[in-house]
Amino acid sequence: MDARNELHIAITNLFTAPEQCADGESTAVPDTTTLKNLDHARNGADLEHHCLPEQLPAAAGILEGQGLMLESITAVDWIEQQEFEVFYDFIHTDVANYRVVLRCTISRIQAELPSLCSVFPAANWHEREVFDFFGIHFNSHPDLTRILLPEDADFYPLRKDYMP
Amino acid sequence: MNLPRPQHYEETFVLNLGPQHPATHGVLRIKVTMDGEYVVKAEPVLGYIHRMHEKIAEQGNFAQFMPYTARMDYLHALAFNHGYCLVVERAAGIEVPERAEYIRVITVELNRIASHLLWWAAFLLDLGGFTPLLYAFDDREQILDLLERITGSRLTYCYFRFGGVCTDVDDEFISGTRAFITRLRKRLPTMYHSLVTGNIILIKRIKDIGIISREQCRLYGASGPVARGSGIDFDVRKHEPYSVYPELDFDIPVYPDGDSMARYMVRMDEIEQSLRIIEQALDKLPDGPIIAAKVPKNLKPEAGAFYAAVETARGSLGHRLICDGSKNPYRLKLRSPTFCNLSLYAEVAEGMMIADALAFLGSLDLVIPEIDR
């Protein structure tokens, strides 16, 4: 068994372990339907994990512990469903060809997520960018200000209902 | 090495570096809090050349975004062409003919050398050496002439198409590229390494300056020569092989020191490796079509989420594409390498002397339009 398979099994086990739901009230029985194996050649990733907002820091902590690095954070505005979906892309720096995606769906009205800055310092700028473009708030972010747009901008350009 | 750093700062002042400062190579602004010659806090301020390419991508169809890709990293534009093509081809399931893949690799690698040469020239200019610029631009000019011959432009190329490339290479391009390989191989040790790399002034200026640890690189998501200069063997061309890179024999230069000298050496060695790649690709260049047959004008990939990464001269460039089955990209996110590489600047530059902080900034090889997108 090669390193890639070992890593895949380790991460899958950690994700499905019951202690991941730290707040107790989530689920007593781990929900494995949120995990999906992907075809790298087709989708460009190997493992996809749909998690709840409160599970995000723990899930990112698991990936950090396994030696992955955070490559990017981005969001999608599903305006018909009145939802934002946030994508977190991770890659392993030593084990070749291994990518993990965390996906998290939140309401468009109350767009809030926990910040990952304490786990990955890289999240700082990426989360600022998502805040800048979509207006999603990252709780306990050290400096959630506009990064690419002017500081006095009063719009979120990548929301689908924004028209220039 | 730095002089001993003061334990506490008594009187500080704020210095604005940029957005029109020559050492930032564009419109980057760094708000530096200084105590005398020492940097207390450095805070990059971005967005001066922000153009919202990601919204532009949503407005048009897939092919219409192609020319914009080259306007981001204008020094390694073909890699951005390649990255965008890769993710769209993945989403739409387009197969690329082998000859087109080889032409892509040859042109991308030529462009990578041009990018490294320009970085080398500008970096040394930052440090006060003017002459190297003239040598580097002489060689870079040869590459631009070669690329102009087949792509039609000199800087912001729009050469790749979904499923291949738009024009074929001719014999003159091939012989010209072979002549260029011989020429640069001869000039690298004499003009580049003897004149500059071994120069004591350069070594004093960049050795042990701006040390980034392996762990810092990983936590900040650094890639490219910055990560490889810190001992991380991470290059998308080997790590997540795409195109015909697996069929070519080349090495990934890795230096463990993590200082500006290590990043310098990684880029210089990469020039040699790129020459090796081009030489092999020219030898192996097969006959055949240069573009896949029957690629529809208006692509309509099925709904889904796709990711594709390529290695640019500055690091791992990722495209995250979300399709909803229509003829426009529903969402296209560009993960630009220098955005992440610059995010560790604040932490590392703290406590440096201002002249070292500028040398460190130059060693990161920043292209501002790519950070701001």
Chai-1 contact restraints between the chains, C-beta under 6 A:
chainA,res_idxA,chainB,res_idxB,connection_type,confidence,min_distance_angstrom,max_distance_angstrom,comment,restraint_id
A,N43,B,F306,contact,1.0,0.0,6.0,A-B,restraint_1
A,G44,B,F306,contact,1.0,0.0,6.0,A-B,restraint_2
A,G44,B,Y307,contact,1.0,0.0,6.0,A-B,restraint_3
A,G44,B,A308,contact,1.0,0.0,6.0,A-B,restraint_4
A,A45,B,Y307,contact,1.0,0.0,6.0,A-B,restraint_5
A,M69,B,R218,contact,1.0,0.0,6.0,A-B,restraint_6
A,M69,B,G221,contact,1.0,0.0,6.0,A-B,restraint_7
A,L70,B,G221,contact,1.0,0.0,6.0,A-B,restraint_8
A,E71,B,G221,contact,1.0,0.0,6.0,A-B,restraint_9
A,E71,B,G318,contact,1.0,0.0,6.0,A-B,restraint_10
A,E71,B,R335,contact,1.0,0.0,6.0,A-B,restraint_11
A,S72,B,G318,contact,1.0,0.0,6.0,A-B,restraint_12
A,S72,B,R335,contact,1.0,0.0,6.0,A-B,restraint_13
A,T74,B,R320,contact,1.0,0.0,6.0,A-B,restraint_14
A,T74,B,K333,contact,1.0,0.0,6.0,A-B,restraint_15
A,V76,B,I322,contact,1.0,0.0,6.0,A-B,restraint_16
A,V76,B,R331,contact,1.0,0.0,6.0,A-B,restraint_17
A,T93,B,R218,contact,1.0,0.0,6.0,A-B,restraint_18
A,T93,B,I232,contact,1.0,0.0,6.0,A-B,restraint_19
A,T93,B,F234,contact,1.0,0.0,6.0,A-B,restraint_20
A,A96,B,H239,contact,1.0,0.0,6.0,A-B,restraint_21
A,N97,B,E240,contact,1.0,0.0,6.0,A-B,restraint_22
A,F120,B,L219,contact,1.0,0.0,6.0,A-B,restraint_23
A,P121,B,L219,contact,1.0,0.0,6.0,A-B,restraint_24
A,P121,B,Y220,contact,1.0,0.0,6.0,A-B,restraint_25
A,A122,B,Y220,contact,1.0,0.0,6.0,A-B,restraint_26
A,A122,B,G221,contact,1.0,0.0,6.0,A-B,restraint_27
A,W125,B,S343,contact,1.0,0.0,6.0,A-B,restraint_28
A,I147,B,L46,contact,1.0,0.0,6.0,A-B,restraint_29
A,L148,B,L46,contact,1.0,0.0,6.0,A-B,restraint_30
A,L148,B,G47,contact,1.0,0.0,6.0,A-B,restraint_31
A,L148,B,H50,contact,1.0,0.0,6.0,A-B,restraint_32
A,L148,B,D372,contact,1.0,0.0,6.0,A-B,restraint_33
A,P157,B,M52,contact,1.0,0.0,6.0,A-B,restraint_34
A,P157,B,K55,contact,1.0,0.0,6.0,A-B,restraint_35
